Amino acid sequence: MDTDAAPARTAPVRLEAWSEDDAGLLRALNAPALTEHLGGPETEEQLVGRHRRYVDLSAGDAGAGRMFRIVLLPEEVVVGSIGYWPQTWDGEPVYETGWAVLPGFQGRGLATSATRAVVAEARSAGRHRHLHAFPSADNAASNAVCRKAGFELRGERDFEYPPGRPMCCNDWRLDLERS
């Protein structure tokens, strides 16, 4: 048994829909240490646009995706963000997911707990069969989250993120029709 995946090793979290009040969280998550695998911090203009997209996504149809803040329980402390959104991958309509946890809360299983919760959200939205995650191949922590949350590693892929910045990522996939 993988002890890292044992329930006692992950803290309980609740996902709450992203709101106008979460701009400060997005700025906190824009730190160099949290964006090193994503091309570095975004500009203020890019953050404003991202925040608007997150608010709009969370206000619409759940089938079109959602963004959430991650709340640690029972402390009721906001510790990060996670979401799922539609993507086309290898010609197939799928959901993609991504997350970030603030540095002071990393290493406690929060990203894994939040990923399991977002899997349930994407599953209940019912629009796509697969949920993918594309962490950088050298991001050991995010790749471990995928493994612990039940995703299947499909291999390395060349990816561009942000646009114009090539990177090597791992393609992780979870079948939402399986429990």
PyRosetta script that sets phi, psi and omega in degrees:
from pyrosetta import init, pose_from_sequence

init()
pose = pose_from_sequence("MDTDAAPARTAPVRLEAWSEDDAGLLRALNAPALTEHLGGPETEEQLVGRHRRYVDLSAGDAGAGRMFRIVLLPEEVVVGSIGYWPQTWDGEPVYETGWAVLPGFQGRGLATSATRAVVAEARSAGRHRHLHAFPSADNAASNAVCRKAGFELRGERDFEYPPGRPMCCNDWRLDLERS")
pose.set_psi(1, 136.1)
pose.set_omega(1, 178.0)
pose.set_phi(2, -77.8)
pose.set_psi(2, 109.8)
pose.set_omega(2, -175.9)
pose.set_phi(3, -65.9)
pose.set_psi(3, -27.0)
pose.set_omega(3, 178.1)
pose.set_phi(4, -65.2)
pose.set_psi(4, -25.7)
pose.set_omega(4, -177.8)
pose.set_phi(5, -91.5)
pose.set_psi(5, -3.8)
pose.set_omega(5, -178.9)
pose.set_phi(6, -63.7)
pose.set_psi(6, 139.1)
pose.set_omega(6, -177.5)
pose.set_phi(7, -54.2)
pose.set_psi(7, -33.6)
pose.set_omega(7, -178.5)
pose.set_phi(8, -65.1)
pose.set_psi(8, -18.9)
pose.set_omega(8, -176.9)
pose.set_phi(9, -90.2)
pose.set_psi(9, -7.1)
pose.set_omega(9, 179.8)
pose.set_phi(10, -116.1)
pose.set_psi(10, 137.8)
pose.set_omega(10, -179.6)
pose.set_phi(11, -85.6)
pose.set_psi(11, 148.5)
pose.set_omega(11, 178.3)
pose.set_phi(12, -72.3)
pose.set_psi(12, 140.5)
pose.set_omega(12, 177.8)
pose.set_phi(13, -132.6)
pose.set_psi(13, 162.2)
pose.set_omega(13, 172.2)
pose.set_phi(14, -126.8)
pose.set_psi(14, 141.1)
pose.set_omega(14, 174.8)
pose.set_phi(15, -97.6)
pose.set_psi(15, 132.8)
pose.set_omega(15, 176.6)
pose.set_phi(16, -123.7)
pose.set_psi(16, 138.6)
pose.set_omega(16, -178.2)
pose.set_phi(17, -55.7)
pose.set_psi(17, 138.0)
pose.set_omega(17, 177.2)
pose.set_phi(18, -60.5)
pose.set_psi(18, 140.3)
pose.set_omega(18, -178.3)
pose.set_phi(19, -137.3)
pose.set_psi(19, 175.0)
pose.set_omega(19, 176.7)
pose.set_phi(20, -54.1)
pose.set_psi(20, -31.5)
pose.set_omega(20, -177.4)
pose.set_phi(21, -72.2)
pose.set_psi(21, -4.6)
pose.set_omega(21, -173.5)
pose.set_phi(22, -96.4)
pose.set_psi(22, 9.6)
pose.set_omega(22, 178.5)
pose.set_phi(23, -60.7)
pose.set_psi(23, -38.2)
pose.set_omega(23, 178.8)
pose.set_phi(24, -64.2)
pose.set_psi(24, -37.6)
pose.set_omega(24, 176.3)
pose.set_phi(25, -62.7)
pose.set_psi(25, -44.3)
pose.set_omega(25, 180.0)
pose.set_phi(26, -61.0)
pose.set_psi(26, -40.2)
pose.set_omega(26, 177.6)
pose.set_phi(27, -64.2)
pose.set_psi(27, -41.4)
pose.set_omega(27, 179.3)
pose.set_phi(28, -64.4)
pose.set_psi(28, -34.8)
pose.set_omega(28, 179.7)
pose.set_phi(29, -77.9)
pose.set_psi(29, -6.0)
pose.set_omega(29, -178.4)
pose.set_phi(30, -88.9)
pose.set_psi(30, 13.0)
pose.set_omega(30, -177.9)
pose.set_phi(31, -67.9)
pose.set_psi(31, 148.3)
pose.set_omega(31, 179.9)
pose.set_phi(32, -53.1)
pose.set_psi(32, -40.8)
pose.set_omega(32, -178.5)
pose.set_phi(33, -65.3)
pose.set_psi(33, -27.3)
pose.set_omega(33, -178.8)
pose.set_phi(34, -91.5)
pose.set_psi(34, -12.5)
pose.set_omega(34, -176.4)
pose.set_phi(35, -117.1)
pose.set_psi(35, 7.8)
pose.set_omega(35, -176.8)
pose.set_phi(36, -60.1)
pose.set_psi(36, -31.0)
pose.set_omega(36, 179.6)
pose.set_phi(37, -89.8)
pose.set_psi(37, 1.4)
pose.set_omega(37, -176.0)
pose.set_phi(38, -121.3)
pose.set_psi(38, 19.1)
pose.set_omega(38, 177.9)
pose.set_phi(39, 91.4)
pose.set_psi(39, 5.7)
pose.set_omega(39, 178.0)
pose.set_phi(40, 93.5)
pose.set_psi(40, 174.8)
pose.set_omega(40, -177.4)
pose.set_phi(41, -61.6)
pose.set_psi(41, 150.3)
pose.set_omega(41, 176.1)
pose.set_phi(42, -88.6)
pose.set_psi(42, 159.7)
pose.set_omega(42, 175.7)
pose.set_phi(43, -73.7)
pose.set_psi(43, 166.4)
pose.set_omega(43, 177.5)
pose.set_phi(44, -59.8)
pose.set_psi(44, -40.5)
pose.set_omega(44, 178.5)
pose.set_phi(45, -61.7)
pose.set_psi(45, -42.4)
pose.set_omega(45, 177.7)
pose.set_phi(46, -65.0)
pose.set_psi(46, -39.4)
pose.set_omega(46, 178.6)
pose.set_phi(47, -64.2)
pose.set_psi(47, -41.5)
pose.set_omega(47, 178.6)
pose.set_phi(48, -60.8)
pose.set_psi(48, -44.2)
pose.set_omega(48, 178.4)
pose.set_phi(49, -64.9)
pose.set_psi(49, -41.9)
pose.set_omega(49, 179.0)
pose.set_phi(50, -63.4)
pose.set_psi(50, -44.7)
pose.set_omega(50, 179.6)
pose.set_phi(51, -59.2)
pose.set_psi(51, -43.9)
pose.set_omega(51, 179.0)
pose.set_phi(52, -60.5)
pose.set_psi(52, -44.4)
pose.set_omega(52, 178.6)
pose.set_phi(53, -61.8)
pose.set_psi(53, -40.9)
pose.set_omega(53, 179.7)
pose.set_phi(54, -64.2)
pose.set_psi(54, -44.4)
pose.set_omega(54, 179.2)
pose.set_phi(55, -62.8)
pose.set_psi(55, -46.8)
pose.set_omega(55, -179.6)
pose.set_phi(56, -63.2)
pose.set_psi(56, -41.9)
pose.set_omega(56, 179.7)
pose.set_phi(57, -60.9)
pose.set_psi(57, -41.4)
pose.set_omega(57, -177.0)
pose.set_phi(58, -77.1)
pose.set_psi(58, -14.9)
pose.set_omega(58, 179.4)
pose.set_phi(59, -92.3)
pose.set_psi(59, -10.9)
pose.set_omega(59, -175.2)
pose.set_phi(60, -96.2)
pose.set_psi(60, -159.8)
pose.set_omega(60, 179.4)
pose.set_phi(61, -66.7)
pose.set_psi(61, 128.2)
pose.set_omega(61, -179.5)
pose.set_phi(62, -58.3)
pose.set_psi(62, -27.7)
pose.set_omega(62, 178.2)
pose.set_phi(63, -65.4)
pose.set_psi(63, -22.4)
pose.set_omega(63, 178.3)
pose.set_phi(64, -88.5)
pose.set_psi(64, 2.3)
pose.set_omega(64, 177.7)
pose.set_phi(65, 109.6)
pose.set_psi(65, 171.9)
pose.set_omega(65, -179.1)
pose.set_phi(66, -154.9)
pose.set_psi(66, 150.4)
pose.set_omega(66, 168.3)
pose.set_phi(67, -117.5)
pose.set_psi(67, 146.2)
pose.set_omega(67, -176.4)
pose.set_phi(68, -135.9)
pose.set_psi(68, 153.5)
pose.set_omega(68, 162.9)
pose.set_phi(69, -92.7)
pose.set_psi(69, 147.1)
pose.set_omega(69, 179.0)
pose.set_phi(70, -97.9)
pose.set_psi(70, 124.7)
pose.set_omega(70, -179.0)
pose.set_phi(71, -112.7)
pose.set_psi(71, 123.8)
pose.set_omega(71, 177.8)
pose.set_phi(72, -79.0)
pose.set_psi(72, 132.5)
pose.set_omega(72, 179.3)
pose.set_phi(73, -110.8)
pose.set_psi(73, 147.7)
pose.set_omega(73, 2.1)
pose.set_phi(74, -87.5)
pose.set_psi(74, 4.4)
pose.set_omega(74, -175.3)
pose.set_phi(75, -65.3)
pose.set_psi(75, -23.9)
pose.set_omega(75, -177.4)
pose.set_phi(76, 61.2)
pose.set_psi(76, 41.4)
pose.set_omega(76, 179.6)
pose.set_phi(77, -108.2)
pose.set_psi(77, 132.8)
pose.set_omega(77, 176.6)
pose.set_phi(78, -77.5)
pose.set_psi(78, 124.3)
pose.set_omega(78, -172.5)
pose.set_phi(79, -120.5)
pose.set_psi(79, -4.6)
pose.set_omega(79, -179.1)
pose.set_phi(80, 170.1)
pose.set_psi(80, -164.9)
pose.set_omega(80, -179.6)
pose.set_phi(81, -138.0)
pose.set_psi(81, 157.1)
pose.set_omega(81, 176.2)
pose.set_phi(82, -158.4)
pose.set_psi(82, 156.5)
pose.set_omega(82, 177.0)
pose.set_phi(83, -166.5)
pose.set_psi(83, 179.1)
pose.set_omega(83, 173.4)
pose.set_phi(84, -143.9)
pose.set_psi(84, 147.5)
pose.set_omega(84, -176.7)
pose.set_phi(85, -152.8)
pose.set_psi(85, 158.6)
pose.set_omega(85, -179.2)
pose.set_phi(86, -72.8)
pose.set_psi(86, 147.2)
pose.set_omega(86, -179.2)
pose.set_phi(87, -152.1)
pose.set_psi(87, 155.2)
pose.set_omega(87, 170.3)
pose.set_phi(88, -108.8)
pose.set_psi(88, 124.1)
pose.set_omega(88, -178.0)
pose.set_phi(89, -131.4)
pose.set_psi(89, 123.2)
pose.set_omega(89, -177.1)
pose.set_phi(90, 52.5)
pose.set_psi(90, 39.5)
pose.set_omega(90, 177.4)
pose.set_phi(91, 78.8)
pose.set_psi(91, 1.9)
pose.set_omega(91, -177.2)
pose.set_phi(92, -110.1)
pose.set_psi(92, 134.6)
pose.set_omega(92, 173.7)
pose.set_phi(93, -72.2)
pose.set_psi(93, 125.6)
pose.set_omega(93, -177.5)
pose.set_phi(94, -138.6)
pose.set_psi(94, 173.7)
pose.set_omega(94, 165.4)
pose.set_phi(95, -100.7)
pose.set_psi(95, 149.1)
pose.set_omega(95, 171.2)
pose.set_phi(96, -116.3)
pose.set_psi(96, 149.4)
pose.set_omega(96, 176.1)
pose.set_phi(97, -129.6)
pose.set_psi(97, 155.5)
pose.set_omega(97, 175.7)
pose.set_phi(98, -157.9)
pose.set_psi(98, 156.2)
pose.set_omega(98, -175.0)
pose.set_phi(99, -150.2)
pose.set_psi(99, 165.7)
pose.set_omega(99, 172.6)
pose.set_phi(100, -153.9)
pose.set_psi(100, 138.6)
pose.set_omega(100, 178.1)
pose.set_phi(101, -123.2)
pose.set_psi(101, 134.3)
pose.set_omega(101, -179.5)
pose.set_phi(102, -58.7)
pose.set_psi(102, 144.4)
pose.set_omega(102, -174.4)
pose.set_phi(103, -51.7)
pose.set_psi(103, -41.2)
pose.set_omega(103, -177.7)
pose.set_phi(104, -66.8)
pose.set_psi(104, -7.9)
pose.set_omega(104, -176.8)
pose.set_phi(105, -119.2)
pose.set_psi(105, 3.7)
pose.set_omega(105, -179.0)
pose.set_phi(106, -74.5)
pose.set_psi(106, 157.4)
pose.set_omega(106, 176.7)
pose.set_phi(107, 81.7)
pose.set_psi(107, 11.6)
pose.set_omega(107, -178.5)
pose.set_phi(108, -114.4)
pose.set_psi(108, 6.5)
pose.set_omega(108, 179.6)
pose.set_phi(109, 83.7)
pose.set_psi(109, 10.4)
pose.set_omega(109, -176.8)
pose.set_phi(110, -68.0)
pose.set_psi(110, -41.2)
pose.set_omega(110, 179.3)
pose.set_phi(111, -64.3)
pose.set_psi(111, -38.2)
pose.set_omega(111, 178.2)
pose.set_phi(112, -65.9)
pose.set_psi(112, -45.4)
pose.set_omega(112, 177.7)
pose.set_phi(113, -60.4)
pose.set_psi(113, -44.3)
pose.set_omega(113, -179.5)
pose.set_phi(114, -66.1)
pose.set_psi(114, -37.0)
pose.set_omega(114, 179.4)
pose.set_phi(115, -66.9)
pose.set_psi(115, -41.3)
pose.set_omega(115, 175.9)
pose.set_phi(116, -61.1)
pose.set_psi(116, -39.0)
pose.set_omega(116, 178.9)
pose.set_phi(117, -67.9)
pose.set_psi(117, -38.1)
pose.set_omega(117, -179.9)
pose.set_phi(118, -71.9)
pose.set_psi(118, -29.4)
pose.set_omega(118, 173.7)
pose.set_phi(119, -59.4)
pose.set_psi(119, -45.0)
pose.set_omega(119, 179.0)
pose.set_phi(120, -62.2)
pose.set_psi(120, -39.6)
pose.set_omega(120, 178.2)
pose.set_phi(121, -64.0)
pose.set_psi(121, -47.5)
pose.set_omega(121, -179.5)
pose.set_phi(122, -64.9)
pose.set_psi(122, -38.8)
pose.set_omega(122, 178.1)
pose.set_phi(123, -61.6)
pose.set_psi(123, -45.4)
pose.set_omega(123, -177.5)
pose.set_phi(124, -70.5)
pose.set_psi(124, -25.2)
pose.set_omega(124, 176.1)
pose.set_phi(125, -64.6)
pose.set_psi(125, -34.0)
pose.set_omega(125, 169.6)
pose.set_phi(126, 69.0)
pose.set_psi(126, 15.5)
pose.set_omega(126, -176.4)
pose.set_phi(127, -89.7)
pose.set_psi(127, -34.3)
pose.set_omega(127, -176.4)
pose.set_phi(128, -126.8)
pose.set_psi(128, 151.0)
pose.set_omega(128, -177.7)
pose.set_phi(129, -78.5)
pose.set_psi(129, -34.7)
pose.set_omega(129, -173.0)
pose.set_phi(130, -117.6)
pose.set_psi(130, 147.1)
pose.set_omega(130, 173.2)
pose.set_phi(131, -117.9)
pose.set_psi(131, 125.8)
pose.set_omega(131, -179.7)
pose.set_phi(132, -112.7)
pose.set_psi(132, 152.8)
pose.set_omega(132, 169.0)
pose.set_phi(133, -131.4)
pose.set_psi(133, 144.0)
pose.set_omega(133, -175.2)
pose.set_phi(134, -129.3)
pose.set_psi(134, 61.0)
pose.set_omega(134, 178.6)
pose.set_phi(135, -69.9)
pose.set_psi(135, 150.7)
pose.set_omega(135, 174.5)
pose.set_phi(136, -53.0)
pose.set_psi(136, 140.2)
pose.set_omega(136, -178.5)
pose.set_phi(137, -58.9)
pose.set_psi(137, -26.4)
pose.set_omega(137, -179.2)
pose.set_phi(138, -97.0)
pose.set_psi(138, 10.8)
pose.set_omega(138, 176.9)
pose.set_phi(139, -95.7)
pose.set_psi(139, 86.4)
pose.set_omega(139, -174.7)
pose.set_phi(140, -58.7)
pose.set_psi(140, -41.3)
pose.set_omega(140, -176.5)
pose.set_phi(141, -64.2)
pose.set_psi(141, -46.5)
pose.set_omega(141, -179.0)
pose.set_phi(142, -69.1)
pose.set_psi(142, -34.7)
pose.set_omega(142, 175.9)
pose.set_phi(143, -66.0)
pose.set_psi(143, -35.9)
pose.set_omega(143, 176.8)
pose.set_phi(144, -66.2)
pose.set_psi(144, -37.6)
pose.set_omega(144, 177.1)
pose.set_phi(145, -59.0)
pose.set_psi(145, -46.5)
pose.set_omega(145, 179.9)
pose.set_phi(146, -58.3)
pose.set_psi(146, -47.0)
pose.set_omega(146, -179.2)
pose.set_phi(147, -61.9)
pose.set_psi(147, -47.6)
pose.set_omega(147, -177.4)
pose.set_phi(148, -66.9)
pose.set_psi(148, -29.2)
pose.set_omega(148, -178.9)
pose.set_phi(149, -84.7)
pose.set_psi(149, -1.1)
pose.set_omega(149, 173.8)
pose.set_phi(150, 97.6)
pose.set_psi(150, 11.6)
pose.set_omega(150, 177.1)
pose.set_phi(151, -76.0)
pose.set_psi(151, 153.5)
pose.set_omega(151, 176.6)
pose.set_phi(152, -101.8)
pose.set_psi(152, 128.7)
pose.set_omega(152, 177.8)
pose.set_phi(153, -76.1)
pose.set_psi(153, 122.1)
pose.set_omega(153, -179.7)
pose.set_phi(154, -101.8)
pose.set_psi(154, -4.6)
pose.set_omega(154, 176.1)
pose.set_phi(155, 120.1)
pose.set_psi(155, 176.5)
pose.set_omega(155, 178.5)
pose.set_phi(156, -82.3)
pose.set_psi(156, 146.2)
pose.set_omega(156, 178.7)
pose.set_phi(157, -139.9)
pose.set_psi(157, 148.9)
pose.set_omega(157, 171.7)
pose.set_phi(158, -81.3)
pose.set_psi(158, 138.1)
pose.set_omega(158, -172.6)
pose.set_phi(159, -142.6)
pose.set_psi(159, 158.9)
pose.set_omega(159, 176.2)
pose.set_phi(160, -122.4)
pose.set_psi(160, 109.4)
pose.set_omega(160, 177.0)
pose.set_phi(161, -156.5)
pose.set_psi(161, 128.4)
pose.set_omega(161, -12.0)
pose.set_phi(162, -63.7)
pose.set_psi(162, 170.7)
pose.set_omega(162, -178.6)
pose.set_phi(163, -48.7)
pose.set_psi(163, 130.3)
pose.set_omega(163, -179.2)
pose.set_phi(164, 96.0)
pose.set_psi(164, -8.7)
pose.set_omega(164, 179.3)
pose.set_phi(165, -115.1)
pose.set_psi(165, 102.9)
pose.set_omega(165, 179.8)
pose.set_phi(166, -70.5)
pose.set_psi(166, 145.0)
pose.set_omega(166, 176.1)
pose.set_phi(167, -149.9)
pose.set_psi(167, 161.6)
pose.set_omega(167, 174.3)
pose.set_phi(168, -103.8)
pose.set_psi(168, 122.6)
pose.set_omega(168, -179.6)
pose.set_phi(169, -122.1)
pose.set_psi(169, 163.7)
pose.set_omega(169, 171.2)
pose.set_phi(170, -96.2)
pose.set_psi(170, 137.7)
pose.set_omega(170, 177.0)
pose.set_phi(171, -97.7)
pose.set_psi(171, 107.6)
pose.set_omega(171, 176.8)
pose.set_phi(172, -106.1)
pose.set_psi(172, 137.3)
pose.set_omega(172, -178.3)
pose.set_phi(173, -133.5)
pose.set_psi(173, 140.8)
pose.set_omega(173, 175.7)
pose.set_phi(174, -125.2)
pose.set_psi(174, 131.5)
pose.set_omega(174, 178.8)
pose.set_phi(175, -83.8)
pose.set_psi(175, 111.4)
pose.set_omega(175, -177.9)
pose.set_phi(176, -72.4)
pose.set_psi(176, -12.3)
pose.set_omega(176, 178.6)
pose.set_phi(177, -87.6)
pose.set_psi(177, -6.8)
pose.set_omega(177, 175.4)
pose.set_phi(178, -104.3)
pose.set_psi(178, 145.5)
pose.set_omega(178, 178.8)
pose.set_phi(179, -96.3)
pose.dump_pdb("model.pdb")
